[in-house]
Amino acid sequence: MWDLTFCQSKSDYSLFIKRDTYSFTALLVYIDDIIVASDSPTVVEEIKVFLNTKFKIKNLGTLRYFLGLEIARTVQGIQICQRKYALNILASSGTLGSRPSKLLMDQNLRLSKDKGDILSDPTYNKKLVGKLLYLTITRSNISYSVQILSQFMDCPTNLHLTAAFKILKYLNRASGQGLFFLSINTLDLIAYCDSD
């Protein structure tokens, strides 16, 4: 039997990685769903056989949908979007048929907790901003505006809700927009974090 020793990621405890001289393999576990990614099809098959001996598993084939993420593979690369998730947000908020907006937020809008009428029930606003935060996984272009709104979740006003609806109207322009990763790419991603 081959070595099934995986290292748990320190940045995401549901991610397990195995690297050897021949292959790289990653397992992403979410409750009872597992994504297996490897540059070796043989390793993927061995993992599926092993897991099937321990648990009754159902192989869903190539990854297409996972936790609101839609994945499409082509020869050129991989497209990841949250189209269905975005459309569900638009439908539940009643903005699906609304006129699309070119802007995320008005340029001179200055939100604060002191302006506007406090919402009698902030639950709807909190849920909406939470959904928008999850949408930023593939829609980094809305990240700044959603982060601004998330600062006022403790006591939102009608102005905050209006700003959230403006973001929804912007999403109505292109709900299927997402990320595209080229299959052949020389780009190195380097990230820096300045956390106090």
N, C-alpha and C positions, 0 to 999 in steps of 0.2 A: 504494500500500500504506500502511496506517495505521501509526502509530508504535508499535513494539513495545518501547519502552524501559521496563523495570521497574527499580525500586530494590530492592536486597537489604536485608532487615531486619537491623538490627544486633543485635537481641535473639534472633532465630531465623534462622540463615543459610539455612534451607530455605524461608523465606517471602519472596515477591517481591511488591511493591506498585506499582501504577500509578494515579496520580490525575490527572485532568484536569478541565476545566470541566464536562464532561458526565457523567462516570462515575467510579466507584471500582472497581478490580479487584485481586484478590489471587490469587496462585498459591502453593499449598503443595505442595512436591515431596518425596516420600519414595521413594528408590531409583527405581523405574519407575512409581510411582503419582503422579498429579497431581490436585489438587482446584483447580477454577477457581470463584471466587466473584466476582460482580459485580452491580451494580444495573442493568446494561444487558444484556439477553439478546443483543443484536446483537454486543456486544463478546465475549461468551462464544463465540458461533458463529464469529466471526472468528479467535479464538485457536485453536479446535478445527481450523479449516481450515488455519491456518498450521502448527500442530503436525503435522497429518497430511501436509503436504508435506515436512516434515523427517524424520518418523519414522512408522512404521506404528502408529497408535493405535487403541485400542478404546474407544469411548464407552460407559460403563456407565450413563449417564443421571443422574438425580437422586441425590445422595449419600444412601446408606442405611447403609453400613457402612465403616469405615475404621480400621485398626489397633486393633481391639477396641472401637471406639466405634460405638454404634448411634444413628443420627440419624433422627428422625421429624418430618416437617413437617405442620403443620395451619394453618388460617386464624388460630388464636389465637397460634401461635408455633412454636418449635423445641424439641423434647425431645432431650436427649443423655444416653445412659446406657451402661453397660457390663454389661448383664444377662448376655449370653452368656459374657463373660469371667469375671464373678463366679461364674456357675454352674459353669464349668470349674474354677475354683479350689476351689470346694466339693466337686465330684466327685472331683478328683484328691487332695484331702486326706481324703476319706472322711467329710466332715461334711454332705453334701447332705441326708441324711435325719435329721440330728440335731435335737434340740429347740432352737428359736430362743431367743436371749437378748435381753432388753430393754436390757441394758447392754453397752457396749463393753469396759470394764475395771471390776474391782472398785474401789470408791471408795477404800479404804484400801491398795490395792496400791502398794508402793514397790519398784520393780525396781532391782537393782544388779548389778554384775558379781561381787560377793562372795557372794551368796546363791544357793543351789541347786546342783545337780550339773551340771558342764560336760558338754555333749553330746559324745559320742564322735565323731560326724560332724556338723558344723554346716552341711553343705551344704543339707540339706532346709530348715532354719530360714532360711538366707540366701535361698534361692529363694522361699520363702513370703513373707518380708518384702518382697522385691523385687516380687513380684506385687501385694502389697497397696499398695505405694508407687505402682505404675502405676494401680491402681484409684482412688486419691485424685484423679485427674483429674476425675471426675464425682461422687465421694463425699467431699466435703470434710468431712463429719461424722466420718469415721474418721481424718482427717489427724493430729490430735494423738496419738492412741494409736499409730498406725503410726510416727510420728516418734520416739516414746519407744522403741519396739522397735528401730528402726533404729540407735539409739545403742549397742546391745549386739551388733551383728552380728559383731564380731571374736572374741568368746568367749561365745556364747549358752549359757544353762543351760536346764534343764528348766522352770524358772519362766517364762522368756521364751517358750518354745514353748507352754506352757499359756496364756499371755496372748494369743499369736497365735491359738490355737484359739478363745479367747473372742471375738475379733474376727470370726472365721469364723462362729461361732454367731449373732452379731449380724447379720451379712450375710445369714444364712439367713432372717431376718424379712422382708426386702424387697430381694431381689437386683436388681430392676429399677429401684430408685430412682436418680434422676439429677438433671440440671439442666434447667430449663425457662426459655427466653428468650421473653418476650412479643414479638409482632410490633409492637405499639404500646406504647412505653415512654418515659417522660420521665426515667428514672433515668440519672444520670451516674455511671459507675464511676471512682472516683479511688483510686489505690493509692499507698502510701508504703512505702519500704524503708529500714531502718536497718542497713546492713551495715558491719561493722567490718573 
